[in-house]
Amino acid sequence: MEHRVPPAELEVSPGVTLKVSVMGGYSVERDGEYIGWIHASIGNYWNAYVRRPGTSGDHVGRHTQENAVSAIVAAWDAGAVLPNGCRT
């Protein structure tokens, strides 16, 4: 049986990249900006978290990998941008 190691970086949609995280799972970046992370759950599901500077992040649900990334992007876009460029 052949086992493949997932690539260290994978573009999942234009500008959105998954990178293997040192904590396990994947970091989600859009256009080079770190916006969240996912880690494996049960079966084919992933826990998704959107990055919120100054916090431990917000859990945005358990989804298939593709939907987890979409949920993070949507949650990131919904956050307000502060004067310092960070999102709330």
GIMO-V183123 format. One record per run of one state. SS is the DSSP state (2 for helix, 1 for strand, 0 for the rest). FROM is the first residue (numbers start at 1). TO is the last residue. Records with the same first field share a line. If there is no record, write none. Layout:
SS: FROM-TO, FROM-TO
This chain:
0: 1-8, 14-15, 21-25, 31-32, 41-45, 51-57, 64-64, 79-80, 82-86, 88-88
1: 9-13, 16-20, 26-30, 33-40, 46-50, 58-63, 81-81, 87-87
2: 65-78
